[in-house]
Amino acid sequence: MSRALLVSTLILFGALTASALWHDGYLGIFAIAWQSFAGAQLFADLVIALVLVLIWLWHDARKIGRNPWPWLIATLATGGFGPLLYLLTRRSATPPL
């Protein structure tokens, strides 16, 4: 994946997250999940997607010799920031030719 795309996504997602935190607070981000079935469905979809990412991240980190725990904890604590930072700092298991 392109490093520029990852950095751009991280910056834009960070700006959106900072805006949401400023406007609604940390708990306010989760409040919408309990206001309607649509919010609950969106939250459940996010949880499923992040669990799949956590499983992939665990296997990928172990395969290339990285400790997966910091990335798993970062994902659980910050959501999408963990996998984005993992991908940004990931090096291939085999050296480039």
Buried (B, 14 or more C-beta within 10 A) or exposed (E): EEEEEBEEBBEEBEEEBEEEEEEEEEEEBEEBBEEEEEBEEEBEEEEEEBEEBBEEBBEBBEEEEBEBEEBBEBBEEEBBBBBBBBBEEBEEEEEEE
